[in-house]
């Protein structure tokens, strides 16, 4: 383990303790400041975000791209805020700070009895969305890739499991996910990241070919679960998070596996793109979304 990894752990513990002790209105301001500070320090984040914004939203002037970048940095701070506060909040406290919209879509999908796949993204506050969902709608199983720093990963995993939630490690996860869905459980999957070529299908994302993991579509096709989009975005006007569920996304089944995976993956990515366009300053533009290129490139 590197020295940087060893230093990151006590820093993360200290930050979470400070945010937990502060009143919420003060904690969110501190969290925003921390996010912006990290953005200034992480040159690679800044360069990646600028490159992504030029590709996806080429008509935007530099000042607007800069505003969106600063918003993405604040997202990092709000994630820390959620991990510090939500695990200890009562139902009343969650209701004070979180508004649920479109829950009828999730409940309709669950009523079919074949489980629900929540299609979500690194937009707004995915950690808060998962914890708030677990507090009010029952345990949520979250599919995650372990954080590279094992000490920080262990800390975050414990916090993610508050309110009965369960973390499923991404590697070799299909069997566990399918079992949860057979039991009419709910699995949340962040489906907006770049995928390596052997795990990907290429779809249109902001008008650019993007490698999307085909696993989400495979799980939807195999399980028959309802696919419900869900994001938790920050409403700066009210100072609250909005956990928003969309209408169930129809899953195409023609019997041609390759075509069904392609068509459905495109449909899921279009749903994510629509939400990113609605809240561009709340998506993690610093991720290398278009890193894997189609074979001719």
C-alpha positions in Angstrom: 0.0 0.0 0.0 1.4 3.4 -1.0 2.0 6.3 1.4 -0.8 8.2 -0.3 -3.3 5.4 0.4 -2.3 5.3 4.0 -2.8 9.1 4.3 -6.1 9.0 2.5 -7.7 6.8 5.1 -7.3 9.0 8.2 -8.2 12.0 6.0 -11.5 10.3 4.9 -12.3 9.3 8.5 -11.7 12.9 9.7 -13.8 14.4 7.0 -16.7 12.1 7.6 -16.6 12.8 11.4 -16.5 16.5 10.8 -19.5 16.4 8.4 -21.4 14.1 10.8 -21.0 16.5 13.7 -21.9 19.7 11.8 -25.5 20.9 11.3 -26.6 19.9 7.8 -26.7 23.4 6.3 -23.0 23.9 7.4 -22.0 20.3 6.5 -23.2 20.7 2.9 -21.2 24.0 2.5 -18.1 22.4 3.9 -18.7 19.4 1.6 -19.0 21.6 -1.5 -15.7 23.4 -0.5 -13.9 20.1 -0.1 -15.1 19.0 -3.6 -14.0 22.2 -5.2 -10.6 21.9 -3.5 -10.1 18.4 -4.8 -11.0 19.6 -8.2 -8.3 22.2 -8.1 -5.7 19.6 -6.9 -6.6 16.9 -9.4 -5.3 18.2 -12.7 -6.1 14.9 -14.5 -9.8 15.2 -13.5 -9.9 18.7 -14.8 -8.3 17.7 -18.2 -10.5 14.7 -18.6 -13.7 16.7 -17.8 -12.7 19.4 -20.3 -12.1 16.9 -23.0 -15.4 15.1 -22.3 -17.4 18.4 -22.3 -15.8 19.5 -25.6 -16.8 16.2 -27.2 -20.3 15.9 -25.7 -21.4 19.5 -25.7 -19.3 21.3 -28.3 -21.5 24.3 -28.6 -21.0 25.3 -25.0 -18.7 28.3 -24.4 -15.8 27.9 -22.1 -17.4 29.7 -19.2 -20.4 27.3 -19.2 -18.1 24.3 -19.4 -16.2 25.7 -16.4 -19.5 26.1 -14.5 -20.4 22.5 -15.2 -17.0 21.3 -14.1 -17.3 23.1 -10.8 -20.7 21.5 -10.3 -19.2 18.1 -10.9 -16.6 18.8 -8.2 -19.4 19.7 -5.7 -20.9 16.3 -6.4 -17.8 14.7 -4.8 -18.4 16.7 -1.7 -22.1 15.8 -1.5 -21.2 12.1 -1.8 -19.1 12.6 1.4 -22.0 14.4 3.0 -24.3 11.5 2.3 -21.9 8.8 3.6 -21.5 10.9 6.8 -25.1 11.7 7.5 -27.5 9.2 6.0 -26.4 6.1 7.9 -27.3 7.8 11.2 -30.4 9.6 10.1 -33.9 8.6 11.3 -36.9 8.4 9.0 -37.9 11.9 10.0 -34.5 13.4 9.2 -34.4 11.7 5.8 -37.8 13.1 5.0 -36.6 16.6 6.0 -33.7 16.5 3.6 -34.9 14.2 0.8 -37.9 14.3 -1.5 -39.1 11.2 -3.4 -40.5 11.6 -6.9 -42.0 8.9 -9.0 -42.0 6.1 -6.4 -45.1 4.7 -8.1 -42.9 3.6 -11.0 -40.6 1.6 -8.7 -43.5 0.1 -6.8 -45.3 -0.9 -10.0 -42.2 -2.7 -11.2 -41.8 -4.5 -7.9 -45.4 -5.6 -7.9 -44.7 -7.8 -10.9 -42.8 -10.1 -8.6 -39.6 -10.6 -10.7 -37.4 -8.1 -9.0 -36.3 -4.6 -10.0 -33.1 -3.4 -11.7 -32.6 0.2 -10.8 -30.7 1.8 -13.7 -28.7 4.6 -12.3 -25.6 6.7 -12.9 -22.8 8.8 -11.3 -25.2 11.7 -11.3 -26.3 13.8 -8.4 -25.8 11.7 -5.3 -26.0 8.0 -6.0 -24.8 7.1 -2.4 -27.6 9.2 -0.9 -30.2 7.7 -3.3 -29.2 4.1 -2.3 -29.3 4.8 1.4 -32.6 6.8 1.3 -34.2 4.0 -0.8 -33.1 1.4 1.7 -34.5 3.5 4.6 -38.0 3.7 3.0 -38.5 1.0 0.4 -36.6 -1.9 1.9 -33.0 -3.2 1.4 -31.3 -2.3 -1.8 -28.5 -4.5 -3.2 -25.8 -2.3 -4.8 -23.4 -3.6 -7.4 -20.1 -1.8 -7.0 -16.4 -2.0 -8.1 -14.2 -1.9 -5.0 -12.3 1.3 -4.3 -8.6 1.0 -5.1 -7.6 2.0 -1.6 -8.6 -1.1 0.6 -8.8 0.9 3.8 -11.1 3.5 2.3 -13.1 0.7 0.6 -13.7 -1.1 3.9 -14.9 2.2 5.5 -17.3 3.1 2.6 -18.7 -0.4 2.4 -19.7 -0.4 6.0 -21.5 2.9 5.5 -23.2 1.7 2.3 -24.7 -1.2 4.2 -26.8 1.1 6.6 -30.5 0.6 6.6 -30.2 -3.0 5.5 -28.6 -2.4 2.2 -26.1 -5.0 0.8 -23.0 -4.5 -1.4 -22.4 -6.9 -4.2 -18.8 -6.9 -5.6 -18.9 -6.4 -9.4 -16.5 -9.2 -10.1 -18.4 -12.6 -10.6 -21.7 -10.9 -9.4 -24.2 -12.4 -11.9 -25.3 -15.4 -9.8 -25.9 -13.3 -6.7 -27.8 -10.6 -8.6 -30.0 -13.2 -10.3 -30.8 -14.8 -6.9 -31.8 -11.4 -5.5 -34.1 -10.7 -8.4 -35.7 -14.2 -8.2 -36.5 -13.3 -4.6 -38.2 -10.1 -5.9 -35.4 -8.0 -4.5 -34.0 -4.7 -5.9 -30.5 -4.3 -7.4 -29.0 -0.8 -8.2 -26.4 -0.7 -10.9 -24.3 2.3 -12.0 -24.4 1.8 -15.8 -22.8 5.0 -17.1 -19.1 4.1 -17.1 -16.7 3.1 -19.9 -16.3 -0.7 -20.4 -13.4 -2.7 -21.6 -13.8 -4.0 -25.1 -14.5 -7.7 -24.2 -17.3 -6.7 -21.9 -18.8 -3.9 -24.1 -21.2 -3.1 -26.9 -20.8 0.2 -28.7 -23.8 2.5 -28.5 -24.5 6.2 -29.2 -23.9 8.4 -26.1 -24.1 12.2 -26.8 -23.7 11.4 -30.5 -20.4 9.6 -29.9 -19.8 5.8 -30.0 -19.3 4.7 -26.4 -18.4 1.3 -24.9 -21.2 0.3 -22.5 -21.1 -2.8 -20.4 -23.5 -5.4 -21.8 -24.0 -7.0 -18.4 -27.0 -4.8 -17.5 -28.9 -5.9 -20.6 -28.0 -9.5 -20.1 -29.3 -9.4 -16.5 -32.5 -7.8 -17.6 -33.1 -10.3 -20.4 -32.3 -13.3 -18.3 -34.2 -12.3 -15.2 -37.3 -10.6 -16.6 -36.9 -8.0 -13.9 -38.4 -4.5 -14.3 -35.9 -1.9 -15.4 -36.6 1.4 -13.6 -34.3 4.4 -14.1 -33.5 6.3 -10.8 -31.2 9.2 -9.9 -30.8 11.4 -6.8 -30.1 15.0 -7.9 -29.5 18.1 -5.9 -32.0 20.9 -5.9 -30.0 24.0 -5.1 -33.1 26.1 -4.8 -34.7 24.1 -2.0 -31.4 22.8 -0.6 -32.7 19.2 -0.8 -31.9 16.1 -2.7 -34.6 14.7 -5.0 -34.6 10.9 -5.4 -36.4 10.5 -8.7 -37.7 7.3 -10.4 -38.7 7.2 -14.0 -41.2 5.0 -15.9 -40.1 1.4 -16.4 -38.0 0.9 -19.6 -39.4 -1.7 -21.9 -37.0 -4.5 -22.6 -37.0 -5.8 -26.2 -36.9 -9.6 -26.6 -36.7 -11.0 -30.1 -34.7 -14.2 -29.4 -31.6 -12.8 -31.2 -29.3 -12.4 -28.1 -26.7 -10.1 -29.8 -29.3 -7.8 -31.2 -31.4 -7.7 -28.0 -28.3 -6.8 -26.0 -27.4 -4.0 -28.5 -30.9 -2.6 -28.7 -31.6 -2.6 -25.0 -28.2 -1.3 -24.0 -28.8 1.7 -26.4 -32.2 2.2 -24.8 -30.7 2.2 -21.3 -27.8 4.6 -22.3 -30.3 7.0 -23.9 -32.2 7.1 -20.6 -29.0 8.0 -18.8 -28.1 10.6 -21.4 -31.4 12.3 -21.0 -30.9 12.7 -17.3 -27.3 14.0 -17.7 -28.6 16.6 -20.2 -31.2 17.6 -17.6 -28.5 18.0 -14.9 -25.2 18.5 -16.7 -23.5 20.0 -13.7 -24.2 16.9 -11.6 -22.5 14.2 -13.7 -18.9 13.0 -13.1 -17.4 14.4 -16.3 -14.0 13.5 -15.0 -14.5 9.8 -15.9 -13.0 8.6 -19.2 -16.4 7.8 -20.6 -15.2 7.5 -24.2 -11.8 5.8 -23.5 -12.5 2.5 -25.2 -12.9 3.0 -28.9 -14.5 0.9 -31.6 -12.1 -1.4 -33.5 -11.4 0.9 -36.5 -10.0 3.5 -34.1 
